[in-house]
Amino acid sequence: MSFLGTLAPTFAALAILMVLTTAVLRGSRSPSFLAPSLAILRGTAQLAVISLVLGGIISDPLWVGVALLVMFTVAVATATRRLTWSWQRFAVVAGTMAAGVTVTLAVVFGTGAVEFAPRYVLAVGGIVIGNCMTIAVLAGRRFFEAVHEQWDQVEGWLALGAAPRRATLTQARLSVHSALIPSIDQTKTTGLVTLPGAFVGAIFGGASPLEAGRFQVVVLASIIAAGAVTAVALIRTLGAVKVRPVPL
């Protein structure tokens, strides 16, 4: 079947899934029951545009770099909004995410585990950036929630003369752990519960299952490593809390 021939079934499936999602959430009186369907529409439009754009730049190192920069900026802005927007916090999120992404990609391409070619840099870089964004949001939100919920404990440490970062050390450690749980579980269950996107995509691209599996393992390890660096750096930076944070 040609690409155009697959559009009608694709749109039909998307429409049915959106109606199903909206109906279930509305029936349960969930707030913002339209948000998932609107996200699907937005994601569809964005993927359509980016697919057309990438078709012309995927072999050009300069434009691949520009594309990654745009992805990174949007990811940082999205994560910052989830943690309450300010330019100072934007800078903090950008710096910690940049550390995680840069170190990880340097290892992946520096060791030759993945060929240092524009298309692979774009693919692995995009995956790592997206997951770092999610981990940063999970870590930051969980940290502020924990500090808010356990403020009596934090305030007790401060009253005893502890430095702010020491007063929130327990909450910081648990927040980093919580943020990494989805990535850890995804890695542990790969091949048993799910077939990850990079693995399936590599096979669709013509790679052998063994080569696709090797690529996927590198991607999963990259996600965890970049996420760990990002989460630890972010929470260490945000950890000097002196006033009870407002719930996000």
Buried (B, 14 or more C-beta within 10 A) or exposed (E): EEEEEEEEEEEEEBEEEBEEBBEEBEEEEEEEBEEBBEEBEEEBEEEEEBEEEBEEBBEEEEBBBEBBEEBBEBBBBBBBEBBEEEEEBBEBBBBBBBBBBEBBBEBBBEEEBBEEBBEBBBBBBBBBBBBBBBBBBBBBBBBBBBBBEBBEBBEEBBEEEBEBBBBBBBBBBBBBEBBBEBBBEBBEEBEEEEEBEBBEBBBEEEBEEEEBBBBBBBBBBBBBBBBBBBBBBBBEBBBEBEEEBEEB
